[in-house]
């Protein structure tokens, strides 16, 4: 896929309310790449906010290079964007999961222990792939 085409497609994407996508040419750094910035509304996930249900609203962002030069079509591009969105959502979930009474975040992505714990347990459980099957059709 041409970089200019990818930029146009990404800049037109719609996801959740308040989410915006901005793609720019990144070929000066990596051949066939764009840089994507995703801005999105969130809650302040700091520990001191947990007890009150995270009342403070913020706008945050993620930026990442995205290889598009090898995308055969728009569906591959959209799949890569959706994979990046999933990583953003997982990142946020790791910040917000807290354990009472201390509100410790066992997988916090900005803390060394959280990073190590996620590296050890995050995607390694062989049962994780089955959970999708187990959650649907429960009677």
C-alpha positions as CSV (number, residue, x, y, z in Angstrom):
1,X,0.0,0.0,0.0
2,X,1.2,3.5,-0.8
3,X,2.0,5.6,2.3
4,X,-0.3,8.4,1.1
5,X,-3.2,6.0,0.8
6,X,-2.6,4.6,4.3
7,X,-2.5,8.1,5.7
8,X,-5.8,9.1,4.1
9,X,-7.5,5.8,5.3
10,X,-6.2,6.1,8.9
11,X,-7.1,9.8,9.2
12,X,-10.7,8.9,8.3
13,X,-11.2,6.2,10.8
14,X,-14.0,6.3,13.4
15,X,-13.8,4.3,16.7
16,X,-15.3,5.2,20.1
17,X,-16.5,8.7,20.9
18,X,-13.6,11.1,21.4
19,X,-11.0,8.8,19.8
20,X,-9.1,10.5,16.9
21,X,-6.5,9.1,14.6
22,X,-3.8,11.1,13.0
23,X,-1.3,9.5,10.6
24,X,1.8,11.1,9.1
25,X,4.5,10.0,6.8
26,X,7.3,8.2,8.7
27,X,9.4,7.0,5.7
28,X,12.2,9.3,6.6
29,X,12.8,7.0,9.5
30,X,11.5,3.6,8.3
31,X,10.7,2.6,4.7
32,X,7.0,2.1,4.0
33,X,5.8,3.3,7.4
34,X,3.5,5.9,8.8
35,X,3.4,7.3,12.3
36,X,0.0,7.0,14.0
37,X,-1.2,9.1,16.9
38,X,-4.3,8.0,18.7
39,X,-5.8,10.5,21.1
40,X,-8.6,9.2,23.4
41,X,-10.6,10.1,26.5
42,X,-9.7,8.2,29.7
43,X,-9.8,8.5,33.4
44,X,-6.8,9.4,35.5
45,X,-5.7,5.9,36.7
46,X,-3.4,7.0,39.5
47,X,-3.7,5.0,42.7
48,X,-5.1,7.9,44.7
49,X,-8.0,8.1,42.2
50,X,-9.1,4.5,42.6
51,X,-11.0,4.7,45.8
52,X,-13.3,7.4,44.4
53,X,-13.9,5.5,41.2
54,X,-11.4,7.4,39.0
55,X,-13.4,10.7,38.9
56,X,-10.9,12.8,36.9
57,X,-11.3,12.8,33.1
58,X,-8.3,13.2,30.9
59,X,-7.3,13.0,27.3
60,X,-4.3,10.8,26.6
61,X,-2.6,9.4,23.5
62,X,-0.5,6.6,22.1
63,X,2.0,7.0,19.2
64,X,3.5,4.2,17.1
65,X,5.1,3.5,13.7
66,X,3.0,1.3,11.5
67,X,4.4,-0.6,8.6
68,X,2.0,-0.2,5.6
69,X,4.3,-0.7,2.6
70,X,3.6,-4.5,2.7
71,X,-0.2,-4.2,3.1
72,X,-1.9,-5.8,0.1
73,X,-5.2,-4.0,0.8
74,X,-7.1,-1.8,3.2
75,X,-8.3,-4.8,5.2
76,X,-4.7,-5.6,6.3
77,X,-4.2,-1.9,7.3
78,X,-7.4,-1.9,9.3
79,X,-6.4,-5.2,11.0
80,X,-3.1,-3.6,12.1
81,X,-4.9,-0.6,13.4
82,X,-7.3,-2.7,15.3
83,X,-4.5,-4.7,16.8
84,X,-2.9,-1.4,17.9
85,X,-6.3,-0.4,19.4
86,X,-6.4,-3.7,21.3
87,X,-3.0,-3.0,22.7
88,X,-4.1,0.5,23.9
89,X,-7.2,-1.0,25.5
90,X,-5.0,-3.7,27.3
91,X,-2.6,-1.0,28.4
92,X,-5.4,1.0,30.0
93,X,-6.9,-2.2,31.6
94,X,-3.5,-3.0,33.1
95,X,-3.5,0.5,34.7
96,X,-7.0,0.2,36.2
97,X,-7.1,-3.3,37.6
98,X,-6.5,-2.7,41.3
99,X,-6.4,-5.0,44.3
100,X,-7.9,-3.9,47.6
101,X,-7.1,-2.7,50.2
102,X,-4.0,-1.0,48.9
103,X,-5.2,-0.4,45.3
104,X,-2.0,-2.1,44.0
105,X,-2.1,-2.6,40.2
106,X,-0.4,-6.0,39.7
107,X,0.1,-5.4,35.9
108,X,0.6,-1.6,35.8
109,X,2.4,-0.8,32.5
110,X,4.3,2.1,34.0
111,X,5.7,0.3,37.0
112,X,8.6,-2.2,36.9
113,X,6.8,-4.8,39.0
114,X,3.7,-4.5,36.7
115,X,5.8,-4.8,33.6
116,X,7.6,-7.9,35.0
117,X,4.3,-9.5,36.1
118,X,2.7,-8.9,32.7
119,X,5.7,-10.4,31.0
120,X,5.4,-13.5,33.2
121,X,1.6,-13.9,33.2
122,X,0.0,-11.6,30.7
123,X,-0.4,-13.7,27.6
124,X,1.2,-17.0,28.7
125,X,-1.8,-18.9,30.2
126,X,-2.7,-21.6,27.6
127,X,-6.3,-21.4,28.7
128,X,-6.7,-17.7,27.6
129,X,-7.5,-18.8,24.1
130,X,-10.5,-20.8,25.4
131,X,-12.0,-18.0,27.4
132,X,-13.6,-16.5,24.3
133,X,-15.4,-19.8,23.6
134,X,-16.5,-20.1,27.2
135,X,-18.1,-16.7,27.5
136,X,-20.7,-17.0,24.8
137,X,-24.0,-19.0,24.8
138,X,-24.1,-19.5,28.6
139,X,-27.7,-20.7,29.4
